Amino acid sequence: MKRKVCLLSCWNHFHAQSFVRELADLPDVEIVAVWDDEAYRGKKYAEEFGVPFEPDLEALLARPDLDGVVIDTAPELAASLIIKAAQAGKHVMADQVLAMSRKEALIAKEAIEKAGIIFALDMSLKRWPIHLAAKQVLESGRIGSVTSLRVRNAHSGALGGLGQQWPPQFRQSTYGVFADLGAHCLYLMLWLLGMPLAVTAIGTRRTETIGEDNAASIFEFENGTIAICDTSHVANNSPFSMEMYGTRGSFRANGMNGVHHKLLKQEDVTVHLFTQEQQTHPNPMSLLPPMPGEPSIHRWIKAMDGEVYPALNGTQEGIALAILLEGLYLSARTGTKVTFDEI
């Protein structure tokens, strides 16, 4: 029996297209409909994906044959759609953001737990080989205790640099690059270092957007570690970059060119490991796992069938990310350092 799922919104069509490609790899999954709060957008992508467009959200969620929903909406609408789907008893996978505030995230968590559904967040950069290697290097102790981390994730989408017209909804959203490319930097930081104490953030605009399109945030940790997350929608040919510096060495990995990838594969990267024992690792590319991690959407589908995935990103990761986003937007708005115990 096939698992039947639908797409709730194609707000970020780049990601919606990626989810559809990944679902196509699973023979026992069928996409049965697309819903979108903008009918023209929903119809467009429903036609592209070869499935019906359903304009009535309540009717779609009431379908007894619908197992789960994939939510790809504007950041400010994520929590409300997650809650509606959970209340309808549907399993949910959402695109990286659970909510944009602690309060909203806790309400969504309560709805998810009350419904007893399988909830997952797509935090896709965790499956990149360079980040699996970074996690392993960190846990091995080869670079000692991390003193500073820098993650940069940027492209030139707002300048027309992705080969497609920049979607108008991206320009009109209250939240900008911090909640898009920047969110990847944030959940990687959480995964590697845990929850920080405070943040100082700045967001600027280089194009006609409501939200920020050029941004950076500096995080302070209890042990004195500093993390820098910088991101942009207006940076042409900007290779992805991950840098960890520790008391016994350093790990650096980055894209070999400025082409933006949803999945940065082994052949797309350079890697360096320097330790107290070895000035240069003799074969740093050997640090990379032979294959990327499994896509979140695959693990979510398998979890519906009873497979246990302790690494499936869920509500705890979503709450932590929501707190970070709430804090850094407050810092950027007020021009002050914000401590997370104030959130």
ABEGO torsion letter per residue (X at the ends): XBBBBBBBEAABAAAAAAAAAAAAABAABBBABBBBABAAAAAAAAAAAGBBBBABAAAAAABAABABBBBBBBAAAAAAAAAAAAAAGBBBBBBGBABABAAAAAAAAAAAAAAGBBBBBBBAAAABAAAAAAAAAAAAGAAEBBABBBBBBBBAAAAGAAGBBBBAAAAABABBAAABAAAAAAAAAAAAAEBBABBBBBBBBABBBABBABBBBBBBBAAGBBBBBBBBAABBGBBBBBBBBBAAEBBBBBBABABBBABBBAAABBBBBBBAABABBABAAAABBABBBBBAAAAAAAAAAGBBBAABBBAAAAAAAAAAAAAAAAAAAAGBBBBAAAX
